[in-house]
Amino acid sequence: MHKQLAELPNDQQAEIEEAARILRKARAADDHTLLPLTVINRGQGAS
């Protein structure tokens, strides 16, 4: 696959690499589990 990518023109290589980055980012965010958090207001003076 790397050989086929290397044979493509530079502009197509750049587009494919950008699409791969976007896809990796979307996949990483898709499986992100949020933790249940509770906000505790300790009044003034809290740091």
N, C-alpha and C positions, 0 to 999 in steps of 0.2 A: 504494500500500500504506500509506503514511503517513497518507493521508486516511482510509482505512478504519479504521486503528488509532485515529485521533483521534475517530472517531465512536462508538467503543465506550465503555461506562461505565468510570470510573476504576479500579475494582477489576479488571476484565478487562484493561485496559491494563497494570496493574502485574504481573499474572500472566504476561502474554505477554512483557513486558520481562524479568522474572526468568528465565523459561524460555529466552529468547534468550541471556542472560548465562551461564547454565549450559551451554547448547549450545556457545557460543563457547569457554568454558573447556575443555570436554571435547574439542572438536576441536583446540584448541591443544596439549593434553597428548597426544593420540593420535599426533601426528606428531613427537613429541619423541624425538630420537635420543640415546641415552646414549653417552658416550665411554668407551672402555676405559681405566681408570686403574689404576695399580699403586701400592700403599702401600709406602713405604720407611721402615723404622724405623731412625732414626739414633741410637738410644740416648738416654741422659739428656743433658740440656743442649740438646736440639734445641728450637728455638723456632718 
